[in-house]
Amino acid sequence: MDGYAVAAALRANKALEGVPIIAVTSYAMMGDREKILAAGATDYIEKPIDPDRFVEQLRKHVQW
């Protein structure tokens, strides 16, 4: 099961409706962002990760 299928399966589960899905990938090709968002991901982060920006991106979706 790839990330697209996982995102779609999670979105199909009503019990997980409000849970954000953040795709983190090193395989960043043109159109991947749009494809994973269409599959149900909330956001998309490409590697290499900038630690400060990564935390900032996560905070947009998860409150702690």
LUMVO-414511 format. One line per field, with one value per residue: residue number from 1; residue in three letters; y, z, x of N, C-alpha, C, CB in turn. Coordinates in steps of 0.05 Angstrom, whole numbers. Glycine has a CB too. Example, Ala and Ser with C-alpha at 12.3 -4.5 7.8 and 13.67 -1.06 7.14 Angstrom:
REM residues 2
num = 1 | 2 .
residuo = ala | ser .
n_v = -114 | -45 .
n_w = 156 | 142 .
n_u = 264 | 257 .
ca_v = -90 | -21 .
ca_w = 156 | 143 .
ca_u = 246 | 273 .
c_v = -66 | 1 .
c_w = 156 | 157 .
c_u = 264 | 258 .
cb_v = -89 | -12 .
cb_w = 181 | 114 .
cb_u = 226 | 282 .
//
This chain:
REM residues 64
num = 1 | 2 | 3 | 4 | 5 | 6 | 7 | 8 | 9 | 10 | 11 | 12 | 13 | 14 | 15 | 16 | 17 | 18 | 19 | 20 | 21 | 22 | 23 | 24 | 25 | 26 | 27 | 28 | 29 | 30 | 31 | 32 | 33 | 34 | 35 | 36 | 37 | 38 | 39 | 40 | 41 | 42 | 43 | 44 | 45 | 46 | 47 | 48 | 49 | 50 | 51 | 52 | 53 | 54 | 55 | 56 | 57 | 58 | 59 | 60 | 61 | 62 | 63 | 64 .
residuo = met | asp | gly | tyr | ala | val | ala | ala | ala | leu | arg | ala | asn | lys | ala | leu | glu | gly | val | pro | ile | ile | ala | val | thr | ser | tyr | ala | met | met | gly | asp | arg | glu | lys | ile | leu | ala | ala | gly | ala | thr | asp | tyr | ile | glu | lys | pro | ile | asp | pro | asp | arg | phe | val | glu | gln | leu | arg | lys | his | val | gln | trp .
n_v = -23 | 43 | 112 | 143 | 108 | 96 | 147 | 155 | 111 | 123 | 171 | 151 | 128 | 144 | 153 | 176 | 225 | 280 | 279 | 302 | 289 | 285 | 285 | 264 | 265 | 241 | 231 | 270 | 290 | 326 | 344 | 309 | 332 | 352 | 305 | 273 | 307 | 306 | 253 | 255 | 275 | 324 | 360 | 370 | 354 | 363 | 328 | 347 | 362 | 423 | 436 | 478 | 499 | 453 | 441 | 487 | 479 | 432 | 452 | 481 | 445 | 412 | 418 | 431 .
n_w = 0 | -19 | -2 | -23 | -25 | 29 | 51 | 25 | 46 | 101 | 100 | 85 | 131 | 176 | 231 | 235 | 214 | 229 | 236 | 219 | 160 | 145 | 93 | 85 | 46 | 7 | -44 | -89 | -140 | -199 | -192 | -151 | -101 | -111 | -124 | -76 | -41 | -65 | -55 | -3 | 37 | 85 | 84 | 54 | 56 | 36 | 35 | 36 | 105 | 136 | 201 | 234 | 200 | 192 | 242 | 246 | 203 | 220 | 265 | 244 | 236 | 280 | 347 | 405 .
n_u = 17 | 15 | 30 | -11 | -55 | -59 | -72 | -122 | -151 | -151 | -180 | -229 | -248 | -294 | -287 | -238 | -242 | -229 | -174 | -111 | -72 | -7 | 35 | 101 | 156 | 211 | 211 | 198 | 165 | 142 | 76 | 64 | 50 | -2 | -28 | -25 | -53 | -103 | -115 | -128 | -93 | -74 | -33 | 32 | 99 | 164 | 226 | 296 | 284 | 273 | 284 | 261 | 221 | 192 | 168 | 137 | 102 | 75 | 49 | 8 | -31 | -36 | -50 | -13 .
ca_v = 0 | 67 | 134 | 152 | 89 | 100 | 172 | 150 | 93 | 138 | 190 | 135 | 120 | 167 | 157 | 191 | 248 | 304 | 274 | 311 | 271 | 301 | 268 | 272 | 248 | 249 | 226 | 294 | 294 | 345 | 334 | 292 | 347 | 353 | 277 | 264 | 323 | 296 | 228 | 260 | 286 | 352 | 376 | 356 | 365 | 350 | 325 | 348 | 378 | 445 | 430 | 500 | 501 | 429 | 446 | 508 | 466 | 414 | 468 | 491 | 424 | 397 | 435 | 420 .
ca_w = 0 | -20 | 13 | -34 | -16 | 58 | 55 | 17 | 66 | 126 | 96 | 83 | 158 | 189 | 258 | 233 | 198 | 237 | 239 | 196 | 148 | 134 | 77 | 86 | 26 | -6 | -72 | -96 | -169 | -207 | -190 | -127 | -81 | -119 | -123 | -48 | -29 | -77 | -42 | 24 | 56 | 93 | 76 | 40 | 64 | 21 | 47 | 64 | 122 | 153 | 227 | 243 | 183 | 196 | 266 | 239 | 186 | 236 | 284 | 229 | 236 | 306 | 370 | 428 .
ca_u = 0 | 31 | 20 | -37 | -75 | -62 | -88 | -150 | -163 | -155 | -202 | -254 | -256 | -308 | -277 | -213 | -249 | -216 | -146 | -95 | -53 | 15 | 53 | 129 | 168 | 236 | 205 | 183 | 163 | 122 | 49 | 61 | 35 | -30 | -38 | -29 | -74 | -127 | -120 | -138 | -74 | -80 | -10 | 54 | 125 | 186 | 253 | 305 | 267 | 284 | 271 | 244 | 198 | 176 | 152 | 117 | 82 | 59 | 33 | -15 | -51 | -37 | -47 | 0 .
c_v = 25 | 89 | 145 | 135 | 92 | 125 | 168 | 132 | 107 | 157 | 175 | 127 | 144 | 173 | 174 | 218 | 274 | 302 | 284 | 289 | 288 | 282 | 280 | 254 | 259 | 244 | 248 | 299 | 314 | 332 | 317 | 306 | 346 | 325 | 268 | 281 | 313 | 269 | 231 | 272 | 316 | 370 | 358 | 369 | 349 | 349 | 337 | 368 | 399 | 442 | 453 | 502 | 476 | 432 | 466 | 496 | 448 | 430 | 479 | 470 | 410 | 417 | 420 | 441 .
c_w = 0 | -4 | 3 | -25 | 14 | 64 | 48 | 37 | 92 | 123 | 93 | 110 | 172 | 217 | 258 | 218 | 204 | 241 | 215 | 187 | 135 | 119 | 78 | 67 | 16 | -36 | -82 | -126 | -175 | -206 | -166 | -106 | -87 | -116 | -94 | -34 | -40 | -64 | -14 | 44 | 61 | 84 | 65 | 46 | 50 | 38 | 28 | 80 | 137 | 180 | 237 | 226 | 187 | 220 | 260 | 222 | 202 | 255 | 270 | 232 | 262 | 328 | 393 | 446 .
c_u = 18 | 17 | -7 | -59 | -80 | -79 | -117 | -165 | -169 | -179 | -229 | -265 | -268 | -297 | -252 | -217 | -233 | -185 | -130 | -76 | -32 | 34 | 81 | 144 | 195 | 233 | 187 | 185 | 141 | 94 | 43 | 44 | 5 | -43 | -43 | -51 | -101 | -135 | -130 | -119 | -81 | -57 | 12 | 80 | 147 | 211 | 273 | 288 | 284 | 270 | 253 | 218 | 180 | 158 | 130 | 95 | 64 | 40 | 8 | -38 | -55 | -32 | -34 | 9 .
cb_v = 0 | 75 | 157 | 152 | 61 | 102 | 195 | 137 | 68 | 153 | 206 | 111 | 108 | 161 | 130 | 175 | 254 | 314 | 244 | 336 | 251 | 316 | 266 | 272 | 245 | 233 | 197 | 318 | 267 | 356 | 318 | 284 | 376 | 363 | 258 | 266 | 353 | 292 | 211 | 236 | 284 | 353 | 393 | 355 | 364 | 364 | 296 | 355 | 360 | 474 | 425 | 526 | 503 | 405 | 455 | 531 | 451 | 396 | 490 | 496 | 404 | 374 | 448 | 402 .
cb_w = 25 | -49 | 13 | -65 | -23 | 72 | 38 | -11 | 71 | 134 | 71 | 65 | 173 | 190 | 271 | 219 | 201 | 262 | 245 | 204 | 127 | 157 | 47 | 115 | 3 | 5 | -75 | -81 | -184 | -235 | -214 | -116 | -80 | -147 | -136 | -32 | -36 | -107 | -42 | 35 | 45 | 124 | 100 | 9 | 95 | -6 | 54 | 65 | 143 | 139 | 248 | 241 | 153 | 200 | 290 | 223 | 163 | 253 | 295 | 200 | 216 | 307 | 379 | 420 .
cb_u = -20 | 36 | 39 | -35 | -66 | -34 | -76 | -151 | -145 | -130 | -197 | -250 | -232 | -338 | -271 | -192 | -278 | -227 | -140 | -79 | -67 | 31 | 42 | 141 | 149 | 261 | 193 | 192 | 158 | 127 | 42 | 88 | 45 | -33 | -18 | -3 | -70 | -125 | -95 | -149 | -45 | -82 | 1 | 49 | 129 | 192 | 260 | 335 | 253 | 280 | 292 | 259 | 207 | 195 | 169 | 131 | 95 | 77 | 49 | -8 | -43 | -17 | -74 | 23 .
//
